[in-house]
Each structure stands twice: as C-alpha cells, then as structure tokens.
Amino acid sequence: MADSIPDWHEIDFWSSYPINGPALWAIGALMAGVVGVSVWGGDYWGAGMVWGIGIGSGCFVWARMREQWGAEASGWRYAGFGAFGLVTLVQIVRLILF
C-alpha cells in the first residue's frame, strides 16, 4: 500500500484505509441501540457511560480524519481523552460511593 493518501475517487470504503466508514456507522448504530435499550430499561447510568464512550471515540475518529486531511487534530484528541477520563472518573467515584 502506498504511503500517500489516494484521491477521493480511489478510496475503497470497505477497506481499513483510510477509515472504514461502514464499520464506524455500524458501531455507532449499535451504541445508539445500546443507549436506547438502556434508557428503556431504566439504566440511565449505563446509557450515560456508553454515550460518553461514544463521544470520546468520535473525537478520536474525527482527529484521525483531520490528520489525514492535513489539518490540526490535537484538540480533538485531547477532547477524546477528556471524555474517556470523565467516564473513568465517574465509574471510579460510583464504585467508591455506591
């Protein structure tokens, strides 16, 4: 595989290069389903945690896409770390207090 990014019309969206779009859509739909079922079942904490993980993951994916376009992406990466850190902190506090 070449080191350069191919032109837009040459990108195969079913491969892992540059980013596997259909797989990301499938994971997003699965996470949305998990959040929906959790809310329906009354597990609001679980839904919030899955939502936070989805936000953090989305920030990392967006940072990767911006890097491939040649744009600055460190802010999005820090936002992803922040979302994951918040989810981790909430889980630790919940384990200690409850």
C-alpha positions as a LaTeX table, in Angstrom:
\begin{tabular}{lrrr}
\hline
Residue & $x$ (\AA) & $y$ (\AA) & $z$ (\AA) \\
\hline
Met1 & 0.00 & 0.00 & 0.00 \\
Ala2 & 1.32 & 3.41 & $-0.89$ \\
Asp3 & 2.29 & 5.90 & 1.81 \\
Ser4 & 0.38 & 8.72 & 0.18 \\
Ile5 & $-3.33$ & 9.32 & 0.59 \\
Pro6 & $-5.19$ & 8.35 & $-2.60$ \\
Asp7 & $-7.55$ & 10.70 & $-4.38$ \\
Trp8 & $-11.15$ & 10.73 & $-3.13$ \\
His9 & $-12.46$ & 8.65 & $-6.02$ \\
Glu10 & $-9.86$ & 5.95 & $-5.34$ \\
Ile11 & $-10.83$ & 5.35 & $-1.70$ \\
Asp12 & $-12.33$ & 1.94 & $-1.01$ \\
Phe13 & $-14.70$ & 2.49 & 1.90 \\
Trp14 & $-14.86$ & $-1.22$ & 2.69 \\
Ser15 & $-11.16$ & $-1.40$ & 3.47 \\
Ser16 & $-9.38$ & $-0.12$ & 6.56 \\
Tyr17 & $-7.63$ & 2.64 & 4.63 \\
Pro18 & $-8.09$ & 5.47 & 5.34 \\
Ile19 & $-11.03$ & 4.82 & 7.68 \\
Asn20 & $-13.61$ & 2.06 & 7.41 \\
Gly21 & $-16.77$ & 4.15 & 7.19 \\
Pro22 & $-19.39$ & 1.39 & 7.14 \\
Ala23 & $-17.83$ & $-0.24$ & 10.20 \\
Leu24 & $-17.96$ & 3.08 & 12.06 \\
Trp25 & $-21.62$ & 3.55 & 11.11 \\
Ala26 & $-22.38$ & 0.01 & 12.30 \\
Ile27 & $-20.61$ & 0.58 & 15.63 \\
Gly28 & $-22.41$ & 3.90 & 16.05 \\
Ala29 & $-25.78$ & 2.29 & 15.35 \\
Leu30 & $-25.00$ & $-0.50$ & 17.81 \\
Met31 & $-24.02$ & 2.00 & 20.50 \\
Ala32 & $-27.16$ & 4.05 & 19.85 \\
Gly33 & $-29.18$ & 0.86 & 20.21 \\
Val34 & $-27.47$ & 0.03 & 23.50 \\
Val35 & $-28.18$ & 3.54 & 24.79 \\
Gly36 & $-31.83$ & 3.23 & 23.71 \\
Val37 & $-32.31$ & $-0.15$ & 25.34 \\
Ser38 & $-30.55$ & 1.06 & 28.50 \\
Val39 & $-32.81$ & 4.11 & 28.76 \\
Trp40 & $-35.86$ & 1.98 & 28.02 \\
Gly41 & $-34.80$ & $-0.42$ & 30.77 \\
Gly42 & $-34.13$ & 2.40 & 33.24 \\
Asp43 & $-30.32$ & 2.09 & 33.36 \\
Tyr44 & $-29.55$ & 5.78 & 32.90 \\
Trp45 & $-26.02$ & 5.46 & 34.30 \\
Gly46 & $-25.17$ & 2.74 & 31.80 \\
Ala47 & $-26.66$ & 4.76 & 28.95 \\
Gly48 & $-24.63$ & 7.80 & 30.01 \\
Met49 & $-21.43$ & 5.80 & 30.14 \\
Val50 & $-21.97$ & 4.29 & 26.68 \\
Trp51 & $-22.81$ & 7.76 & 25.39 \\
Gly52 & $-19.58$ & 9.15 & 26.92 \\
Ile53 & $-17.53$ & 6.36 & 25.37 \\
Gly54 & $-19.17$ & 7.08 & 22.02 \\
Ile55 & $-18.35$ & 10.79 & 22.27 \\
Gly56 & $-14.72$ & 10.04 & 23.17 \\
Ser57 & $-14.39$ & 7.55 & 20.32 \\
Gly58 & $-15.96$ & 10.01 & 17.90 \\
Cys59 & $-13.41$ & 12.64 & 18.90 \\
Phe60 & $-10.56$ & 10.24 & 18.17 \\
Val61 & $-12.03$ & 9.27 & 14.79 \\
Trp62 & $-12.52$ & 12.92 & 13.86 \\
Ala63 & $-8.93$ & 13.68 & 14.89 \\
Arg64 & $-7.71$ & 10.84 & 12.67 \\
Met65 & $-9.75$ & 12.14 & 9.74 \\
Arg66 & $-8.42$ & 15.68 & 10.23 \\
Glu67 & $-4.84$ & 14.34 & 10.31 \\
Gln68 & $-5.40$ & 12.57 & 7.01 \\
Trp69 & $-6.66$ & 15.83 & 5.52 \\
Gly70 & $-3.55$ & 17.62 & 6.78 \\
Ala71 & $-5.34$ & 19.71 & 9.42 \\
Glu72 & $-4.52$ & 20.17 & 13.09 \\
Ala73 & $-6.14$ & 17.47 & 15.26 \\
Ser74 & $-4.60$ & 17.68 & 18.72 \\
Gly75 & $-7.61$ & 19.49 & 20.21 \\
Trp76 & $-9.94$ & 16.69 & 19.15 \\
Arg77 & $-7.57$ & 14.11 & 20.56 \\
Tyr78 & $-7.50$ & 15.94 & 23.90 \\
Ala79 & $-11.30$ & 16.09 & 23.84 \\
Gly80 & $-11.37$ & 12.31 & 23.35 \\
Phe81 & $-9.02$ & 11.79 & 26.28 \\
Gly82 & $-11.18$ & 14.16 & 28.33 \\
Ala83 & $-14.36$ & 12.21 & 27.54 \\
Phe84 & $-12.70$ & 8.89 & 28.40 \\
Gly85 & $-11.22$ & 10.43 & 31.55 \\
Leu86 & $-14.63$ & 11.71 & 32.63 \\
Val87 & $-16.22$ & 8.29 & 32.08 \\
Thr88 & $-13.42$ & 6.65 & 34.06 \\
Leu89 & $-13.68$ & 9.19 & 36.88 \\
Val90 & $-17.46$ & 8.77 & 37.13 \\
Gln91 & $-17.10$ & 4.99 & 37.24 \\
Ile92 & $-14.43$ & 5.14 & 39.96 \\
Val93 & $-16.47$ & 7.56 & 42.07 \\
Arg94 & $-19.56$ & 5.40 & 41.59 \\
Leu95 & $-17.65$ & 2.29 & 42.70 \\
Ile96 & $-16.33$ & 4.05 & 45.80 \\
Leu97 & $-19.59$ & 5.73 & 46.86 \\
Phe98 & $-22.10$ & 3.04 & 45.96 \\
\hline
\end{tabular}
